[in-house]
Amino acid sequence: MFAGFTGAWLGLTLLKFGNPVILDQLVEPPDGFWEWVFNSWPVGWGYWMLAGLAIAGATLIRCNITAPRWPVILPLIWWGWQLLAATQTVDAALTRATMLHFTACIVCFYLGLIALSRVEQMAWFWMLLLAGFVWMLWMGFGQHFGGLESTLQMIYQQPDWRQLSPEYLKRVASTRIFSTLVYPNALAGAILLFLPMLVARVFRMTARLANIPRGVLVGLLGYAGLACLYWSGSKSGWIILLAIGLVAVFRLPLHRQVKLAIVALALIAGLAGFFVKFSDYFRRGATSVTARFDYWRAAWQITRAHPVFGTGPGTFSIPYKQIKAPQSEMTRLVHNNFLEQASPIPIRSSSVCGLAC
């Protein structure tokens, strides 16, 4: 039962809690059946569900951990440092939201380490997590095959559509899908995290089937995930996928020369496809890359000014607003995890990632 609840919660997290916690105040509780089904939910609901999950797993907790000591205690050390940094914050509301989320990540990590790892029958965990992941992909397919265009036309028919956030209008007007998550790169990250393990799990779960139906099921899941990754238009996702594929090739039981040949061909094909796919982006001057360099410059400047505690968890946007280049777009995040930890010390990773670890 605990494994099933955990898998259901993780799948629900992909579907309902995909917005950044520092923007949670913009998420309204659903009103009506279809909003419950298709809209995002306030992240606070997820925290309460996680609390119930922790209570349910309390009887499974065992502290005889065989893992190396430092990886086990480092999250707690960093969490303690975050608490110290929170006392120096420049925005208490942003820091409170960030620290709640980081605490949820810590709970997820240790719940997986000392409770879920004790469960031997994990079938319900994988099935319910797979259900949430497939639903996320299905929503992505819907957006690609007319959903984004239909949403945009519906918005334009509203008399007050110009009052909506420019970022939201830009996101819907784009051909890049984001499914149930906040933006396309978040979708790409979720696919890269979960697709390999779920494909492997489906391959094992279908061992009793004949080769053809087994291949169809595994192939459909792999195709759906890779298609959504492609439609997300994530450039970093493309490169990371290529790197994951190359690592997988080196683990195959093949001759060294064969592996090197496959890797060379994959690199040529992958990089060629990358530059063909994003050629227009590079011709326009790679504007997002240019913007990111300004974010990183500002983050390094903030780090030098506040080397010990930063400006408080989740508060990068506050000092950035004061020092950003005039032509740069406003942002709330650094778009670099290392600099993001160093400057305002915010947390960006999802609770899903915490429990997955």
C-alpha positions as CSV (number, residue, x, y, z in Angstrom):
1,M,0.0,0.0,0.0
2,F,2.8,2.4,0.9
3,A,4.5,1.7,-2.5
4,G,1.2,2.4,-4.3
5,F,0.6,5.6,-2.4
6,T,4.1,6.8,-3.2
7,G,3.8,6.0,-6.9
8,A,0.4,7.7,-7.0
9,W,1.8,10.8,-5.3
10,L,4.8,11.0,-7.7
11,G,2.5,10.6,-10.7
12,L,0.2,13.3,-9.3
13,T,3.1,15.6,-8.8
14,L,3.9,15.4,-12.5
15,L,0.4,16.3,-13.3
16,K,-0.7,18.8,-10.7
17,F,2.3,20.4,-9.1
18,G,4.5,21.4,-12.0
19,N,4.7,25.1,-11.3
20,P,7.6,26.8,-9.6
21,V,6.9,27.3,-5.9
22,I,7.8,31.0,-6.1
23,L,4.8,31.4,-8.5
24,D,2.4,29.4,-6.5
25,Q,0.4,32.4,-5.5
26,L,-0.8,32.6,-9.1
27,V,-2.3,29.1,-9.0
28,E,-6.0,29.2,-8.1
29,P,-7.8,26.2,-6.6
30,P,-9.8,24.3,-9.2
31,D,-13.5,25.1,-9.4
32,G,-15.6,22.4,-11.1
33,F,-14.9,18.9,-12.3
34,W,-12.9,19.7,-15.4
35,E,-10.7,22.1,-13.6
36,W,-9.9,19.4,-11.1
37,V,-9.0,17.1,-13.9
38,F,-6.9,19.4,-16.1
39,N,-5.8,22.4,-14.1
40,S,-2.8,22.7,-11.7
41,W,-3.3,22.5,-8.0
42,P,-1.8,24.7,-5.2
43,V,1.5,23.2,-4.1
44,G,0.3,23.3,-0.5
45,W,-2.0,20.4,-1.3
46,G,1.0,18.4,-2.3
47,Y,2.7,19.2,1.0
48,W,-0.3,17.9,2.9
49,M,-0.3,14.7,0.8
50,L,3.4,14.3,1.4
51,A,2.8,14.6,5.2
52,G,0.3,11.8,5.0
53,L,2.7,9.7,2.9
54,A,5.4,10.2,5.6
55,I,3.0,9.1,8.3
56,A,2.0,6.1,6.3
57,G,5.6,5.1,5.8
58,A,6.6,5.6,9.5
59,T,6.2,1.9,10.3
60,L,8.6,1.0,7.5
61,I,11.5,3.2,8.6
62,R,14.8,1.5,9.4
63,C,17.9,3.4,10.2
64,N,20.4,0.7,9.5
65,I,21.6,2.4,6.3
66,T,24.3,0.7,4.3
67,A,24.9,3.7,2.0
68,P,28.1,5.9,2.5
69,R,27.7,8.3,5.3
70,W,28.5,11.6,3.6
71,P,25.9,11.4,0.8
72,V,23.4,10.6,3.5
73,I,24.1,13.6,5.8
74,L,25.0,16.2,3.2
75,P,21.3,17.1,2.4
76,L,20.7,17.9,6.1
77,I,23.9,20.0,6.2
78,W,22.8,22.0,3.2
79,W,19.3,22.4,4.6
80,G,20.7,23.8,7.8
81,W,22.8,26.3,5.8
82,Q,19.6,27.3,4.0
83,L,17.9,28.0,7.3
84,L,20.8,30.3,8.3
85,A,20.6,32.0,4.9
86,A,16.9,32.5,5.4
87,T,17.6,34.8,8.3
88,Q,19.4,37.2,5.9
89,T,16.7,37.2,3.2
90,V,15.7,40.3,1.3
91,D,12.2,38.9,0.7
92,A,10.6,36.8,3.4
93,A,7.7,35.5,1.3
94,L,9.9,34.1,-1.5
95,T,12.2,32.5,1.1
96,R,9.3,31.0,3.0
97,A,8.0,29.4,-0.2
98,T,11.4,28.1,-1.2
99,M,12.2,26.7,2.3
100,L,8.9,24.8,2.4
101,H,9.7,23.3,-0.9
102,F,13.3,22.4,0.0
103,T,12.0,20.8,3.2
104,A,9.6,18.7,1.1
105,C,12.6,17.7,-1.0
106,I,14.5,16.7,2.1
107,V,11.5,14.6,3.4
108,C,11.3,12.9,0.0
109,F,14.9,12.0,-0.1
110,Y,15.0,10.4,3.4
111,L,11.6,8.8,2.9
112,G,12.9,7.1,-0.1
113,L,16.2,6.2,1.6
114,I,14.8,4.7,4.9
115,A,11.3,3.7,4.1
116,L,10.6,3.0,0.4
117,S,13.9,1.1,0.1
118,R,12.5,-1.4,2.5
119,V,9.5,-2.3,0.3
120,E,10.0,-5.5,-1.7
121,Q,6.8,-5.5,-3.8
122,M,7.0,-2.4,-5.9
123,A,4.6,-3.3,-8.7
124,W,1.9,-0.7,-7.7
125,F,4.6,2.0,-7.3
126,W,5.7,1.6,-10.9
127,M,2.2,1.2,-12.4
128,L,0.8,4.3,-10.8
129,L,3.9,6.4,-11.5
130,L,3.7,5.1,-15.1
131,A,0.1,6.1,-15.3
132,G,0.9,9.7,-14.3
133,F,3.8,9.8,-16.7
134,V,1.7,8.5,-19.6
135,W,-1.0,11.1,-18.8
136,M,1.6,13.8,-19.0
137,L,2.8,12.6,-22.4
138,W,-0.8,12.4,-23.5
139,M,-1.4,16.0,-22.6
140,G,1.8,16.8,-24.6
141,F,0.4,15.0,-27.6
142,G,-2.8,17.0,-27.3
143,Q,-1.0,20.3,-27.2
144,H,1.1,19.4,-30.3
145,F,-1.9,18.2,-32.3
146,G,-3.9,21.4,-32.1
147,G,-4.3,21.9,-28.3
148,L,-2.0,25.0,-28.1
149,E,-3.6,26.6,-31.2
150,S,-7.1,26.0,-29.8
151,T,-6.2,27.5,-26.5
152,L,-4.7,30.5,-28.2
153,Q,-7.8,31.1,-30.3
154,M,-10.1,30.7,-27.2
155,I,-7.9,33.3,-25.3
156,Y,-8.2,35.7,-28.2
157,Q,-12.0,35.5,-28.1
158,Q,-12.0,36.7,-24.5
159,P,-12.7,40.5,-24.2
160,D,-10.0,41.0,-21.6
161,W,-7.3,38.8,-23.1
162,R,-4.8,41.7,-23.3
163,Q,-4.7,41.8,-19.5
164,L,-3.2,38.3,-19.3
165,S,0.5,37.9,-18.6
166,P,2.7,38.5,-21.7
167,E,4.8,35.4,-20.6
168,Y,1.7,33.2,-20.6
169,L,0.6,34.5,-24.0
170,K,4.0,33.9,-25.5
171,R,4.1,30.4,-24.1
172,V,0.7,29.5,-25.5
173,A,1.6,31.1,-28.9
174,S,4.7,29.0,-29.2
175,T,4.7,25.6,-30.9
176,R,6.8,24.2,-28.1
177,I,4.8,21.9,-25.8
178,F,5.0,22.0,-22.0
179,S,2.2,19.5,-21.1
180,T,1.3,19.7,-17.4
181,L,4.5,21.5,-16.4
182,V,5.5,25.1,-16.3
183,Y,7.4,25.4,-19.5
184,P,9.0,23.2,-22.2
185,N,12.4,22.7,-20.6
186,A,10.7,21.5,-17.4
187,L,8.9,18.9,-19.5
188,A,12.1,17.9,-21.1
189,G,13.7,17.4,-17.7
190,A,10.9,15.2,-16.5
191,I,11.1,13.0,-19.6
192,L,14.9,12.7,-19.3
193,L,14.5,11.7,-15.6
194,F,11.7,9.2,-15.8
195,L,11.7,7.8,-19.4
196,P,14.8,5.5,-19.2
197,M,13.7,3.9,-15.9
198,L,10.1,3.5,-17.0
199,V,11.0,2.0,-20.3
200,A,13.2,-0.5,-18.5
201,R,10.4,-1.2,-16.0
202,V,7.8,-1.8,-18.7
203,F,10.3,-4.1,-20.5
204,R,10.5,-6.2,-17.3
205,M,6.8,-6.1,-16.4
206,T,5.9,-7.4,-19.9
207,A,8.3,-10.4,-19.7
208,R,5.4,-12.9,-20.0
209,L,4.1,-11.4,-23.2
210,A,5.1,-12.5,-26.7
211,N,7.9,-10.6,-28.3
212,I,5.6,-8.6,-30.7
213,P,3.1,-7.2,-28.1
214,R,6.0,-6.6,-25.7
215,G,7.9,-4.7,-28.3
216,V,4.8,-2.7,-29.2
217,L,4.2,-1.6,-25.6
218,V,7.8,-0.7,-24.9
219,G,8.2,1.0,-28.3
220,L,5.1,3.1,-27.9
221,L,6.3,4.4,-24.5
222,G,9.7,5.2,-25.9
223,Y,8.3,6.8,-29.0
224,A,5.8,8.9,-27.0
225,G,8.5,10.1,-24.6
226,L,11.0,11.0,-27.4
227,A,8.4,12.7,-29.5
228,C,7.3,14.9,-26.6
229,L,11.0,15.7,-25.9
230,Y,11.5,16.7,-29.5
231,W,8.3,18.8,-29.5
232,S,9.4,20.6,-26.4
233,G,12.2,22.2,-28.4
234,S,14.6,21.8,-25.5
235,K,18.1,22.3,-26.8
236,S,19.8,21.2,-23.6
237,G,17.4,18.2,-23.5
238,W,18.6,17.1,-26.9
239,I,22.2,17.2,-25.9
240,I,21.6,15.4,-22.6
241,L,19.6,12.7,-24.4
242,L,22.5,12.2,-26.7
243,A,24.9,11.9,-23.8
244,I,22.6,9.3,-22.0
245,G,22.5,7.3,-25.2
246,L,26.2,7.3,-25.5
247,V,26.6,6.1,-21.9
248,A,24.1,3.3,-22.6
249,V,26.0,2.2,-25.7
250,F,29.2,1.8,-23.7
251,R,27.3,-0.6,-21.3
252,L,26.3,-2.9,-24.1
253,P,28.0,-6.3,-24.4
254,L,29.7,-5.4,-27.7
255,H,33.3,-5.3,-28.9
256,R,35.2,-2.1,-28.2
257,Q,35.6,-1.2,-31.8
258,V,31.9,-1.7,-32.5
259,K,31.0,0.5,-29.5
260,L,33.3,3.3,-30.8
261,A,31.8,3.1,-34.3
262,I,28.2,3.4,-32.9
263,V,29.3,6.3,-30.7
264,A,30.9,8.1,-33.6
265,L,27.8,7.6,-35.8
266,A,25.5,8.7,-33.0
267,L,27.5,11.8,-32.3
268,I,27.5,12.8,-36.0
269,A,23.8,12.1,-36.5
270,G,22.8,13.7,-33.2
271,L,24.8,16.9,-33.6
272,A,23.8,17.2,-37.2
273,G,20.1,16.9,-36.2
274,F,20.6,19.4,-33.4
275,F,22.0,22.1,-35.7
276,V,19.4,21.4,-38.4
277,K,16.5,21.5,-35.9
278,F,17.7,24.7,-34.3
279,S,19.3,26.5,-37.3
280,D,16.8,29.3,-37.2
281,Y,17.5,29.8,-33.5
282,F,21.2,30.2,-34.1
283,R,20.6,32.5,-37.1
284,R,18.5,34.8,-34.8
285,G,21.6,35.1,-32.6
286,A,20.7,32.5,-29.9
287,T,18.9,35.1,-27.8
288,S,18.2,32.8,-24.9
289,V,21.9,31.9,-24.6
290,T,22.8,35.6,-24.6
291,A,20.2,36.3,-21.9
292,R,21.5,33.5,-19.8
293,F,25.0,34.9,-19.9
294,D,23.6,38.1,-18.4
295,Y,21.8,36.0,-15.7
296,W,25.1,34.2,-14.9
297,R,27.0,37.5,-14.8
298,A,24.5,38.9,-12.3
299,A,24.6,35.7,-10.2
300,W,28.3,35.9,-10.0
301,Q,28.1,39.6,-9.0
302,I,25.6,38.8,-6.3
303,T,27.8,35.9,-5.0
304,R,30.8,38.2,-4.7
305,A,28.7,40.8,-2.8
306,H,27.1,38.2,-0.5
307,P,29.6,35.3,-0.3
308,V,28.3,33.5,2.8
309,F,24.5,33.6,2.9
310,G,23.6,35.1,-0.4
311,T,20.4,37.2,-0.5
312,G,18.2,34.5,0.9
313,P,16.6,31.4,-0.6
314,G,14.5,32.0,-3.7
315,T,15.3,35.7,-4.0
316,F,17.5,36.0,-7.1
317,S,14.9,38.2,-8.9
318,I,15.2,40.9,-6.2
319,P,18.9,41.9,-6.7
320,Y,18.8,41.0,-10.4
321,K,16.1,43.6,-11.0
322,Q,18.6,46.2,-9.8
323,I,21.7,45.1,-11.7
324,K,20.4,43.5,-14.9
325,A,21.4,44.9,-18.3
326,P,18.7,47.2,-19.7
327,Q,18.1,45.0,-22.8
328,S,17.8,41.8,-20.8
329,E,14.4,40.2,-19.9
330,M,13.4,40.0,-16.3
331,T,13.8,36.5,-14.8
332,R,13.2,34.9,-11.4
333,L,15.8,32.1,-11.8
334,V,19.5,32.0,-12.8
335,H,19.0,29.1,-15.3
336,N,22.2,27.5,-13.9
337,N,21.8,25.3,-10.8
338,F,25.3,25.9,-9.5
339,L,25.2,29.7,-9.7
340,E,21.6,29.5,-8.5
341,Q,22.8,27.8,-5.3
342,A,25.6,30.2,-4.9
343,S,24.0,33.6,-5.3
344,P,20.5,33.8,-3.6
345,I,20.8,30.2,-2.5
346,P,17.4,29.2,-4.0
347,I,16.1,25.7,-4.6
348,R,14.7,24.8,-8.0
349,S,14.7,21.0,-8.1
350,S,11.4,19.3,-7.9
351,S,10.2,17.1,-5.0
352,V,9.8,14.4,-7.6
353,C,13.5,14.4,-8.1
354,G,14.1,14.2,-4.3
355,L,12.1,11.0,-3.9
356,A,13.4,9.6,-7.2
357,C,16.9,9.8,-5.8
